């Protein structure tokens, strides 16, 4: 440990870790900053720093949030859900939410104290994270339970002393409800059908040394090292589908290809202005005029209605011909949708520029990408936390990717359709990631299952595929027809250069069904 400099203590770094390189003996300082704004600048840290920044983001988005300190050395976040009427567990390092037994059941932790820190109170929430309370109670020896309760109660009283009596009464009512729920949950039956993994973040040897790796993973190296995750990507499908009325209107009005591209670029500039406006009151305007592409945009505004709905936006036209576009719903929904529409717009503009004949025959691949399958459950052979989780392959943006640290010589991903609905897969699209072309997939097999994954049928096979650029999209049509499936599996057999890397990565996967 080193002595913190004044420039480091300014941002809450009371501790500084020192690391010496085994090769050159150079010393690297690692100040443990507590100021989340400083952490956004340094982008360095472990679970404490991650949870600190994530809690900041949650509060910025308007969620009531608190930091959770586990005295056996971990930190995460809780957010209060008005819909569920309770606090939700969120672990940004692991990419897992609402699984409070993750640490005791998955990591095999022997918990002691789990304390929630918020601006209006400090609470002992250990009972949420255990089903072995009597064992935990035996390990809680820092103070008596009565003294701990009194101490936390005094802190809450001090934090709330400047609040109105009405607010205090509401908080105390919620505290009582939470205490009752914790007691109820403590005696509820554990759902044995839910499989919780060992710790995923951090070096493997380090995780094993802390006994947080998960016994199932040590005994069964062929098993998946990531949990089943739900794809939150319905907005991606809605955005892709919403380009149909826009392109169809261009063709109906006999717009030239160049004019259509101009109009789409105008829309893109409006969205850039909207993105740069304040998060909670996003708004942008354009004066449409009486001629040129801006006038065409004015005339075509109704055809953009479905796209605006997919972005949770509204439009308004005033008497002077000015179009205002502004928020129609929760600003978080728009914030999630904007990166998707920017990348989708770029693809549409690129594909439009490549069209030789812009006519009714253009209303199909690759210009339009309709009936994208969404909202399914996905699991993979492995994933990289926190940035390379498996659902990153389905989020519709170029800013993320799925990465399997040991997938260069073979990995897989299984997608189970929402509600076991049966789909005929007609096409799929893969996109290369942002860097490291040696990690790109080269050989793979696509399979479908009509019984949820018990038996598989080969739908497509590709070999020696090469992605020439970063973010390049490759589309493949399924030749076999008529096979209905409720699960799909992609088995990646080799990367571009397995001698250079042990890793596999992919920017995105999009699956398209017959309408």
N, C-alpha and C positions, 0 to 999 in steps of 0.2 A: 504494500500500500504506500501511496505517496501523499505528500502534503498538498492540499488544494490551494491553487493560486487565487488571488482576489478576483480575477476575471472569471474564475470557475465558480467560486462561492456566490458570485452575483446572480447566478442562475440555479442556485440550490445544490451545487455539487459539494456536499460536505465530505464525500469519499472520492478518492482517485485511485484506480487500479493501475498498476504498472506491469507491462509485459516486455520481456526481453526476447529478441529474436535469437534462435539457436544457431543461426548461420553467421549473421553480421554483428550480433550483440547489441543492436540498436534498441533503445527503450521507446516504447509507445505508451502514451498516457491515455487512459480511458476514464474521464470524469463522469461520475454517475449523476448527470443533471436531473433535476426534478421539475424544471420549468418546461412545460410542453411546447411553448413557442420556440425555445432554444432547441428542443429535440426535433422539431420540424426542420430546423436548419441543419443540424448535425446528421440526422437520419441514422444514428447509431444507438444500439442498446439491446437489452434483453427484455424479459417479460415485463419488468417494471416500467421501462421506457415505452414499450408497446402499449401497455394498458393505459399509461398516462396520456399518450397521444390519442388513443382510441376514445377514451372518456371525453377528452376535449372535443373531438369530432362529434360525438353523440350529443353533447351539450350544445354545440354550435347548430346542429340540426334540430334543436328544440326538444330533445328527449331528456327527461329527468334521469340523471345518471349518478352513479357512485362507484368509487374505486374499492376493490375487494382485496384485502391483504390476508394471505394465508401464512401463518407463522411457521409452516414447514417449507417456506421459500417458494412462493409463487404469487403472482398478482394478476387480476383480471377485472372485469367490469360487470356491473348490473345496470339495467335500464328498467324503469317502471313502465309497464304496458297498460294504458287505460283500457284497452280492449279486453285483456285477460284479467285486469284488476290485481296484478301482482308484479313483483320484481322478476326479471328474466336474467339468467346467467348468460354471459357473452365472453368468450375467450378469444381475443384477437390473434394471439400467437398460434393457437391451434385451429382457428377457423371453425369453431364449434359453438353452437348456441343452445340454450335451454336444455342442457344436459348436466345438471349440478352434481350427479354422482360420477362424473368423468374421473375425478381425482381419486376417489376412494375405490371405485370399482375397476376403472380402466388403468390408472397409474399405480394402483396398490399403495396409495399414500396412507400413512398413519396420521390423520389430521389431529390438530389440537385446538387452535383458535383461528377462526375465520371472521374477520372484522370488516364491516362496511363503513366507508368514510364518505360522507356527503356534506354539502354546505350547510344543511339544517339538521344534522344529526350523525351520531356514530352508533352502530348497532352490532351486536354479536349475532351473526347469521350462520354459525357453525352447523346448526341443526338442518339447514337446507342441504348441506353437502355431505351428510352421513346417514347411514341406516344402522350404524354401530355406536349409538350414543353412549352406551355404558362403557365401551372400550375407550372412546374419546375422552369421556369424563375422567377416567382413571389417569390419562396422560396430562390433563389440565392442572398443572401444579404451580403456576406462577402466582396465583392468589386464590382466595376462596370465591365461589360462585356468587355469593352475596355481595362481596366487596367489588367484584367486577361489574355486577349489575348496577350497583350504586354509583360507581365511577363513571360508567357510560351514561347513566341517567343525568348526572351532574353536567357532563359535557354537552348533552343535548339541550339541557335547560339553558346553559350559557350561550349556545349557538342560536337559540330561538328567542333570546330575551328582547330583541328589537322587532320581532314580528308582531303582527296584530293578533288579538285574541282569537279572531275567526280562523286565521291561518294556522295558529297553534292547535286549535281544537281539531281542525281537519287532519293535521299531521299526527296528532295523538290517536285519532280514530284509526288512521291507516297503520300506525304502529301496533295497535291492539289487534287489528285484523291480520297483520303479518305474524305476530307472535302466535295467534291461534292456528294459522295455516302451517307454521313451522312445527308446531306440536302434532298436528294432524298428519303432516307428511312424514314425520319421524317414525310413525307407526304404520304407514301405508306399505303395501306389499311391493317389493322390487319387481319391475317388469323384466323377466328373464329373457324376453325376446329381443330386448335392446342390447346390442353388442357395443361396448365402449372400448376404444383403442387405448394402448399405452401412449405415453408422451411422444409426439411427432417432431416437435421443434428441438433443435440442438443436436450436437454430434452424438452418434449412436453410442460410442463408448461412455460418453458423459452421462447419457440417459440411463444406461445399464448400471453405472457406478452409483447413481442415485436411486436405483431400484424403481425407476419410473417407466421402464420400457414396455411392460406388459408381458406377463408370462406366456400368453398365447403366441406372441410374435417371436419370442425366443425359441419356443418349441416347434413352431410351424413356420419356417421361413418362406414357404410357398404361399402363405395366406396374404391377403391384401393388407397393406400397411396404412390404408386410409379408410375412414368411415363412409357409409352411404350418405350422400349429400343430395339435397333437393335443388334443382335448377330454378332460380328466380329469374326467368327470362321471357315471361309472357309479353313484356313490353317490346322485346326484340322482334318477336314474330309479328306483333301488331304494326311495328314500324316498317318491316319488310313488306307486309301486305298493303300498307297504306300508299305505297308508290304506284300501285296499279291505276287508281283513278287519275293520278297526275299524268302518267305516261299515256294512258288512254285518251285523255283530253287533248294532249299535244297532237296525237295522231288524228283525232276527230276534227280538230281545227286546222289540220294540214300545216302545222308549225314545221319550219325547217329544223334540222338537227342542231344547227348553230344557235337558232333562237331558243330552242328548248334548253340547251346547255346554259345560255345566258340567264334564263328565268330561274333555273335551279341554282345558279351561282348567286343570284339576288337573294333567294330564300336562304342560302347558306350564310350570306353576309348578315342578314337579319338575325339569324340564330347566333352568330358570333357576338353581335351587339347584345343580344339577350343574355348570353353566357357571361359577358363581362359586366352586366348590371348587377346590383345588389341581390344576393341570394333569395331573400324573402319577398322581394317586390320586383322580380324580373320583368322587364318591359322593354320593347324595342319598336321602332316605327320606320316606315318607308313612305316617301312621297311618290305616288305612282305616276303622276303626270298624265299626258294625253297621247303619248306615242312611245315607240320603242319597247324594249323588254320589260321595263317597269309597268307600262300600260298593260302589256300582255299578262304580267303577274297579277295585276288588278283584276283583269277579266277572268283569270283562271283561279282566283282565290277560293271559290267554292270547292274546286277539286282538291285543294290542299286541306280541306276540313278533316278528313280521316287521319291525315298525318299529324295535324295539330292536336287532334284528340289523343293520338298515341303518345304525344309529348306532354299531355296534360296542359295544353295551352288553348287560349281563345284568341279570336281576331275580331277587330272592330274597324269599320270604315267610316270616316267622318265626311262631312259635306264637302270638304276641300280635296277629297281623294287621298287622304293620308290613311295608311293601314297601321293600326296599332296591334301588336301581338303581346299578350301578357299571360300571367299564370291563371290557370283555371282550377287548380287543386293544390294539394300538399307540395311545397317546393322541393321536397326530397325526391318525389317521383320524377319531376322534371330534371333534377340534377342527375339522376340515374339514367334517364333516357337521352340526354343531350350527347354524351360521347358516342352512343350507338348511332344516332341519326347522322352525326358528322361523318363517321366512317362509312355508313350506308350511302350517304350522298356522294361521297368521293367515288365509291364503287359504281354507282348509277351513272355519274358523269363520265367516268372512264369507259364503262361499257357502252354508253350512248355514243361517245366519240368514235368507238370502234365499229359501230353499226354501218354497214355498207348501204342498206336500204331501210330508211326509217318509215315503217308502215305497219299495218295490222299484224304482219308476220313477226314484228319485233316484240309483241306482247307475250314473250316467253323467255326461257333461259337464253343468255345469262342476264339479260336486262332486268327481268322481273324474277323474284325469288319468292314464290307463293307457297303457302301451306307448310311452313317450317314447323317441325314438331317441337313442342316446348313443355316446360314445367314437369319434366320427368325426374326420376331418381337416378343417380349416377354413382358408380364406384369404379375404382381403377386399381391397377397393380401397385401403384405408389403415387406419391405427390410430394411437392416441395412446399413446406410451410415457411412464411404465411402467404407468399406471393404466387406460388405455383400450384394452388389447389385445383382439383379436378374440374370443379364447376367453372373455372376461368375459361375453359374451352367453349363454354356455351353462353358467355355474357355479352357477346356482340361487339366487343371493343378490341382495339389493337393494343390497349394499354396493359393487357394481362396475357397470361399463357398458362397452359398446364405443363408441368415439368415432373418427370419421374427421374429421380437421381440415379437409379440403377436400371434404366430402361433401354440403354443403347443396344443390347443384344436380345431384346424382347420385352414387351410390356402390353398391357391391354386396358380397355375401358369398356364398361357395360352400361348401357342406357336402358332403363325400364320406363315404359310409357305410362303417363299419369292415368290412374284408374284402370290399368290393364287394357286400355282401348287398343283395338287392332288397327294397324296401319300397313298399307303397301308402300314400301320405300321405293321412290322412283329416282332419287338422286341424293348425293351428299357432296359437301364442299369442305375442303381442308385449307387452312391458311397457315403459312409459315410464320414463325415467331419473330421477335424483334432483332435477335442477334444469333451468333454461334450456328452457322449453317451446318456444321458437322453434326449437330443434334437433330436435324430435320429427318422425318420419316422417309424411307426409301421403298421398302417392301411392306405390304400389309394385306390383310384379309378382312372383309366386312361380312358379318353373319347376322341372320335373323332367327328369332325363336318365337313360336306360337304358343309356348307353354311357360312363359315367364323366365326362361333361361335354362331349363332342364336339358333341352335338345336344341342343336343349332344347325342351320342350313346356310351354306355359302351363297352369298348374294353377289359378291364382287371380289376380285383379286387383282392387285397391282404390284408390279415389280419395277425396279430401277427408275423410280420417279425422282425427278430432281427439281427442287424449287430454285429458280434462278435469282430471285430477289427476296428481300425481307417483305413481309406482309403480302406475299403473293398468294392468290387464291387459285386453287385447282378444283374444278368441278368434274364429277364422275356420275354418269347415268347408269342405273341398274338395268341390265339387259333382261334378266329373268322377270317375268310379269306374273301377277296374280297371287303372290305369296303374302298373306297377311301375318303380321308379327306384332307382339306386344313388348318385345325386347330386342335390342340390337347390340352387337359386340364388334368392336374393332380390335384386331390383334395386329400390333405393329411388330414386324419380324426383324427389322434391321434399320439402323439409322445410316445417314450418308457416310460417316466415317467413324466406325466403332473403335478404331485404333487410337483416335485422338480424344475420345470422350467416353465416359460411362453413362452419360445422361441422354435423355430423350426429351424433346419439347415440341409443343404445337400451339400455334396462336389461337386457332378456333376450329370447331367442328359444327357443321350445320347439317341436319337431317331433314329431308323434304319428302312429304307423303303425297300420294295421289289425292286429288280433290274429290 
